[in-house]
Amino acid sequence: MNLAEHWRRMRDGERPVFPIVVALVVIWVILGFASPAFWAPENLVNLSLQSVSTGIIALGVVIVLLIGQIDLSVGAVSGLAAAIAAVTAMSWGWPLAIAVVSALAVGAIIGVLYGVLIARVGLPGFVLTLAGLLIATGLQWQILGDAGSINLPFDSWLVRFTQTAFVPTPVAWVLVTLAVVGTAVPRVIARRRRRAADLGAESVGAIALKTLLVAVLLAVPVAYLSQARGVGWSVVLFVALVWAADILLRRTRWGRGIRAIGGDHHAARLAGVPVRRIVVSAFVACSTLAALGGVLAAGRLAAANQSSGGGELFLIAIAAAIVGGTSLYGGRGNAWSALVGILIIQSIANGLTLIDLDASARNIATGVVLVLAVTIDTLLSRRRRPFAATGDVF
């Protein structure tokens, strides 16, 4: 896709990821000049690890935003999942794997409740998930009990996975190769099928350019981070989840239904899209990913406590999804928005910390970036339709 095509899509009310990636590079250049330590391989390794748990939560937020809804409870659900995993493993003696699966199951159940109450009963998602935030926080505190904190052993597989498990460099290059091949081969196959059916097909040059771009975007970080500890397995998990979600959103009936509902759920229903079922599945995906993010955050901290999932976590996750290019008005965005958005948010926080600015400056800078992203989103949405609103009853 050339620059003219990107401009056309921007003009018509879309936001491709490419301009957001450019913005991320500009932010890195500015922060690098302000503090050369920002570019240090070890710092970027830490930055990548810090982005995983919140980024996974943001991925769930992207899915819900695409249907024109929002989930304010993702932070609380992540904290509740962390508490369940820690308490069942450490206090109740469950195997850690069973404890983690149980926490994810609770997240999925919460998503089912949200989806049913929104899609079938007609409750507004904003108010329902706000209530869910309060309920999940209260349950988290009750589960943790008077102690308020449960530590995880440093030799447990969850803590090792999130803190010290890194991909061996040869294996990392094998994964890069597989990813590049996995990008090129499906496009080549699709091109042959479309040409055989006398349909318009992607040019060989476009396929080669996109494959080269993927190769560069993967090879450069692997080569640079390998100068320090390398790429964490948790980072690989995050990227794999984003990749899988991208495929589901672009190449399946479920993904097309998600975008159709976000564009106009009344028209989607008339077109035969199972609106209620897809809405429920979107909230299940969001809450389950929030629970997974909470479990990984507990592993990284080697503990779950009353502050797990609290504070501004849900705001950061929602901000990452929006800054990464997902529309507040539904129907526009993609899974990669979560990855790019969380890198922007975490890079700003990391860079400003390195130049000795306090939390107030970091919050101000993040808020300014969010306002800019929402302003762009609103202006582009007006080009697509005169009125857009979230929280419609299904």
Protein Blocks (a to p, Z undefined) as FASTA:
>chain_A
ZZklmmmmmmnopacfklmmmmmmmmmmmmmmmmmmlmpmklmmmmmmmmmmmmmmmmmm
mmmmmnopacfklmmmmmmmmmmmmmmmmmnopafklmmmmmmmmmmmmmmmmmmmmmmn
opafklmmmmmmmmmmmmmmmmnomnopacddfkbmklmmmmmmccdfklmmmmmmmmmm
mmmmmmmmmmmmmmmnopacddfklmmmmmmmmmmmmmmmmmmmmmmnopafklmmmmmm
mmmmmmmmmmcmklmmmmmmmmommlmmmnopafklmmmmmmmmmmmmmmmmmmmmmmmn
opacfknopajllmmmmmmmmmnopafkgoiacfklmmmmmmmmmmmmmmmmmnopafkl
mmmmmmmmmmmmmmmmmmmmmmmpmbdcehiaZZ
